Amino acid sequence: MTIEFLPMAALLREMRPELDAAYDRVATRGRLILGPEVEAFEAEFAAYCGARHCVGVGNGLDALAIALRAQGVGPGDEVIVPGHTFIASWLAVAEVGALPVGVDVEPASFNLDPAGIAAAITPRTAAIMPVHLYGNPAPMEAINAIAARHGLFVLEDAAQAHGARYRGRRAGSLGHAAGFSFYPTKNLGALGDGGAIVTDDAGLAARARRYRNYGSSGKYEHEIVGANSRLDELQAAFLRARLVRLDDDNARRRAIATSYRDHMQGIDALQLPKAEPATEHVYHLFVVRTPRREALAAGLEARGIGTMVHYPRPPHRQRAFADRTPRVSLPVTEALAGEVLSLPMWPGLTDGQIERVASAVREVLASH
Ligand SMILES: Cc1ncc(COP(=O)(O)O)c(C=O)c1O
């Protein structure tokens, strides 16, 4: 029996009654754009995050870009971003005409290194975008302290961290604003694209709300040049069904991570994700690090176990950014690109499957 990296069809099958009920509600009502499901989801998700406002948008990249735009970040500004992240963090900065300035990550947590931030600040720096990578909150205390000292906007990229906590507070309430993605594979995923901005700042939320809907606050009244980036009613209805389960799902992910760690303790040349006391990691991904990454991936594949690499080439080494950012060297990020491997992680993973994955990892690495 194979163990898929993420068996999406099985996950949806298991939720079918709730998803069918959500569809039925929307189809019966016949309101498909900006209606009661989006409004209800926005209220429920803001409350869940411990923030005052939530604005549903088309996807996570738009959430980040619209939040930056709503804050007035644009051409001539620099935004500090981690080197080791999905390219969307950098694209959001480029989207508003600002310059992404890559900073290296900490080798233990793979999150933005506060020591690197201080060194990267210039008179043009307008914002810092920490990414809670793989579901693990970035070191927000240090990041917020630097931001406060220099008067910078802090935008959390919380695309992978729905429900994660840092010193008791949830992702989405740890900076000035946050961007979430509801891409289907996320801990809180839709059945298509979706995203949201979460913030306590009423002005920023109002500007984002207007921008996402053609720059309009009232029908056929357009105060600014906006865009069309809205969370659909149907996706909002699906997300409401999944939000009810999010805490249970995250608790199971954390239990799976503990079990993986127990089973893979002491394997030579294998670095496991650390459980930090101040944070509640929600394991969107369970990522191990080994210099024998290619052999491990091939060995697991031969044993019917699916893996993925997040991410094999950092944004500053992508052609897209070759001429657009300062030439930087980010040694930890560059090493991670060749050594990280994501193992199967989803709430329905059984104890038997966890043991099979762990013993396959042990076996493959012992034979190299
Ligand atoms: C860290 C990070 N930022 C931003 C995004 C962008 O989200 P989306 O795919 O919904 O545009 C993603 C996910 O894809 C992500 O993992």
The ligand as an ORCA input file, in Angstrom:
! r2SCAN-3c Opt
* xyz 0 1
  C       4.277     31.034      2.456
  C       3.223     31.290      1.414
  N       2.921     32.552      1.094
  C       1.972     32.842      0.186
  C       1.277     31.839     -0.469
  C       0.313     32.231     -1.538
  O      -0.957     31.716     -1.381
  P      -1.880     31.381     -2.643
  O      -1.376     30.128     -3.242
  O      -3.227     31.236     -2.068
  O      -1.779     32.551     -3.577
  C       1.541     30.500     -0.138
  C       0.818     29.357     -0.702
  O       0.660     28.975     -1.728
  C       2.561     30.218      0.801
  O       2.874     28.957      1.123
*
